[in-house]
Amino acid sequence: MLWKIAWRNLWRNKRRSVIILVSVVVGMVAMMLTDALYTGMIRQVLTNQVSLEVGHIQIHRKGFHDNPSIKLLIERPDEVEAVIRQHPEVLHHARRVLTYGILSSSYNSSGVNIVSVEPEAERQITLISKSIVQGRYLKGEAHEVLIGEGLARKLEVSLGDKVVAMASRLDGSIGSDVFRIVGIYRTFDSEHDKVTMYIPLETAQHMLGLGDAVSEFVLMVKDVRQVDAVRDSLRNQLPPIYETLSYRDVLPLLVYQSEAMAQWMMIYYVIIGIALVFGIVNTMLMAVFERMQEIGVLKAIGMPNRKVLAMILLESTILGLLGTVIGIGVGMLIYWPLSHSGLNLSVFSESLASFGVGAVIYPVMDLRILLSAGVSIPIVALVGAIYPAIKAVRFEPVEAMRYI
């Protein structure tokens, strides 16, 4: 009976109920989409870094991650590779040599990260081969180099130009070689594009006097959810002179940001909730004072205070539940096309690229977001009705029936 009375009371003043319902729906949609957008952005940054250079798992000589020195090498890479090949969860792997150096053109020079790769194996690990905007990807031929668009602008070079790379050799001397630019790439990370060059692995090993030694192995696993288990398994099989790190170990800040997003969004939920509470309190107070005589009559004929309290709370709860259902429906209708096409923020592309995000952000709606928004709105509606309900309970029947 109380549910029926509460429902009828809501629509006695349709305009007011619709206004508060619309505000609830707007708040619900805003919370859902904002949470989905930020969650998608943080996950996108993490995914981009994994697919750009980090991979799922890295294997180095112990200490290399903290101090990437050319002297900390995997001197017997075939032994490490044999362990990797035997693991059933490893999908792809590639060898790399990493060092710092200087790249010079006829006009300028710049400090660079020299990334030496096996072209075909690296194609399965990172997206550099798919990011070429001019020229072609590496074929493994001697003296070919792939540079970023930002680095090309800094050096004032273009496709086909020659550049000179210099870096410290293993014996402490300076190794150098002349390279011809065969390709220019552009990724979502402008900072990476300004400082990173790619050359074939054998060319770097010869230039730096490394023999067959490499700096690291980069692995991709079949199921990213099992990455920690695969890391631990490989760590146990390899000698202790090596360190095996997952992307969670290599990118701890980004992983923390992704996992802490739920806590950060609670602040946003609280802000939206406070705004809705004030609107609901104001609306329900108006409804209570408009029906003061009616409430006085109900109390005079014997309706208990707890039922008067419940009736007011139910009215607000119904609004909250109805707004939640409609809000989820509207939010999903907006989210569904955005999840496929993404939110194009190309006007901010330079700023986003400096953070490694990309110009198009794809929101991510998960169960946590739906539960957080779906539970918080009804609670807010219930809290907003507590004060008006208490006011109604405190009415004296005689005074309430005389109220004009």
ABEGO torsion letter per residue (X at the ends): XAAAAAAAAAAABAAAAAAAAAAAAAAAAAAAAAAAAAAAAAAAAAAAAAAAAAEABBBBBBGAAABBBAABBBABAAAAAAAAAABAABABBBBBBBBBBBBBBAABBBBBBBBBBBAAAAAAABAAAAABABEBBBAGBBGBBBBBAAAAAAAGBBBGBBBBBBBBBAAGBBBBBBBBBABBBBBABAAAAAABBBBBAAAAAAAAGAEABBABBBBBBABAAAAAAAAAAAAAABBAABBBBBAAAABAAAAAAAAAAAAAAAAAAAAAAAAAAAAAAAAAAAAAAAAAAAAAAAAAAGBBAAAAAAAAAAAAAAAAAAAAAAAAAAAAAAAAAAAAAEBBAAAAAAAAAAAGAEABBBBBBBAAAAAAAAAAAAAAAAAAAAAAAAAAAABBAAAAAABX
